[in-house]
Amino acid sequence: MPYLNLEQVAKRFDPLSVALTIADPGQTDLPLIYSNSAFSALTGYAQHEVLNRNCRFLQGDLDNTSARRTVRDALAAAKPAQATFDNLRKDGSSLTTLLYLEPLHDRAGNLVYVVGSQFELHPKVSAAEVDRHSNQFVDGIGDLLALNENLRAVTQRSLARSALATVKLWLET
């Protein structure tokens, strides 16, 4: 498996204003091996509280059946995905997010990491905010790829392009 230097990842991702996580698909239940400070600010959980846990804990008892199916199917196929989730912050307040997932593969095509980003959806969210978040997510994937030339992403640009359409649908419901 291509090795990611998590210290270098932190230097590049901690200053970003978008919530980013990295999970290890080689371990049982896809635990997080990295989360940035924007993720902590969004969820209320410190990094040490989320490492080695699947992000599913944010859902509590909330019903996200359709979104979970979308993510499960994408992960099984090692493909990018996005889905809207109802989550809970550490303080118990509700948090609706658009989750982006981008699988990273080694040169042989094996899935080695899954990068996730969550964007808070609320009635006042603008298309410009979604576009900015999508672009920062794509740039973050690019930074990860630059950190380890043995990694490759499948379709990071198409994932970002479809984010705006997803948010528009969410706003219309």
RARA-V779763 format. One record per residue. N is the residue number from 0. PHI is phi in whole degrees, -180 to 180 (none if undefined). OMEGA is omega in radians with two decimals (999 if undefined). Layout:
# RARA-V779763
n-><N,N>
phi-><PHI,PHI>
omega-><OMEGA,OMEGA>
This chain:
# RARA-V779763
n-><0,1,2,3,4,5,6,7,8,9,10,11,12,13,14,15,16,17,18,19,20,21,22,23,24,25,26,27,28,29,30,31,32,33,34,35,36,37,38,39,40,41,42,43,44,45,46,47,48,49,50,51,52,53,54,55,56,57,58,59,60,61,62,63,64,65,66,67,68,69,70,71,72,73,74,75,76,77,78,79,80,81,82,83,84,85,86,87,88,89,90,91,92,93,94,95,96,97,98,99,100,101,102,103,104,105,106,107,108,109,110,111,112,113,114,115,116,117,118,119,120,121,122,123,124,125,126,127,128,129,130,131,132,133,134,135,136,137,138,139,140,141,142,143,144,145,146,147,148,149,150,151,152,153,154,155,156,157,158,159,160,161,162,163,164,165,166,167,168,169,170,171,172>
phi-><none,-61,-91,-101,-80,-67,-67,-67,-59,-61,-60,-86,-95,-61,-74,-70,-90,-101,-74,-128,-137,-129,-117,-107,-72,-81,-106,-61,69,50,-73,-73,-113,-158,-145,-96,-67,-66,-64,-62,-64,-69,-97,87,-97,-71,-56,-64,-84,-108,-62,68,-123,-78,-61,-55,-59,-66,-80,54,-98,-72,-88,-126,-53,-65,-65,-64,-64,-58,-67,-59,-65,-65,-65,-62,-94,55,-117,-66,-155,-147,-157,-97,-122,-95,-126,-126,-74,-58,-79,92,-73,-79,-148,-99,-130,-97,-97,-107,-126,-132,-76,-112,-115,-84,-62,-85,93,-80,-70,-120,-148,-127,-97,-125,-143,-118,-120,-71,-103,-149,-56,-97,-64,-109,-60,-65,-64,-63,-62,-62,-62,-59,-66,-66,-64,-61,-62,-63,-62,-59,-63,-62,-64,-68,-69,-142,-67,-86,-100,-146,-103,-79,-144,-61,-68,-67,-62,-65,-65,-84,-62,-61,-63,-63,-67,-60,-62,-62,-67,-79,-91>
omega-><3.05,-3.07,3.02,3.05,-3.04,3.04,3.09,3.10,-3.13,3.13,-3.11,-3.01,-3.10,3.13,-3.07,3.13,3.11,-3.13,-3.12,3.07,3.02,3.13,-3.11,-3.14,3.10,3.12,3.12,3.04,3.00,-3.10,3.05,3.04,3.11,2.93,-3.11,-3.08,3.09,3.06,3.10,3.13,-3.12,-3.00,-3.07,3.13,3.04,-3.11,-3.10,3.13,-3.08,-3.12,-3.12,3.06,2.99,-3.12,3.14,-3.12,3.13,-3.07,-3.08,3.13,-3.09,-3.12,3.09,-3.00,-3.09,-3.14,3.12,3.10,3.12,-3.13,-3.14,3.14,3.13,3.13,3.12,3.13,-3.09,-3.12,3.06,3.12,2.94,-3.11,3.11,-3.11,2.91,-3.10,3.06,3.01,3.13,-3.13,3.11,3.12,-3.08,-3.08,3.07,-3.08,2.92,-3.14,3.00,3.03,3.09,3.08,3.04,-3.08,2.99,-3.08,3.13,3.12,3.13,3.09,-3.09,3.09,3.00,3.11,3.12,3.05,3.12,-3.14,-3.11,3.08,3.09,-3.04,-3.09,3.14,-3.11,3.09,-3.14,3.11,3.14,3.14,3.13,3.13,3.14,-3.13,3.10,3.10,3.12,3.11,3.10,3.07,3.10,3.10,3.10,-3.14,3.11,3.14,-3.14,-3.07,3.11,3.11,3.01,3.11,-3.09,-3.01,-3.05,-3.12,-3.13,3.08,-3.14,-3.12,-3.10,-3.11,-3.11,3.13,3.13,-3.13,3.09,3.09,3.13,-3.12,-3.12,-3.12,999>
